[in-house]
């Protein structure tokens, strides 16, 4: 394998990495874009879970699964760009395959900073763009209008690592892997765990 390429992992291996990352969070945890509750099994039992999901159908399924897992079933009906929580009100924020689908990454990450307590942890897992000036990057740019329309607004061509840095988040651990994807070949996934840097203003 080309030494310059991130490690190629299977879907099962990626699931294990995601669970390991999510298992780190403690305290009151906001999960943005919580979908249908796929991550419930990864959270530590002591976590006070707060879910946010804007899609009506997914939110109904999420509430049902939350009850099954003994979690609060009152899921926030909101988007990540407008989180209906007070400033500095959660110990951690988790999002899996959310930053690739929000309408405005900058605004969403500013909101994450706002609701996160000082020193709080963020864990994000997301599709990210291929390197610039590559055929894969061009393909991603071409298919993104289709994926955005038919795959819950997923944008394959976003530089989410750059967006996190610009929003003032420092990586305690960042790992880039590739996972099989049909029909365009392996897709890069960023696994990011970190904190907001001191001194940066939310939305700056």
Order of alpha helices (4+ residues) and beta strands (2+ residues): beta-alpha-beta-beta-alpha-beta-alpha-beta-alpha-alpha-beta-beta
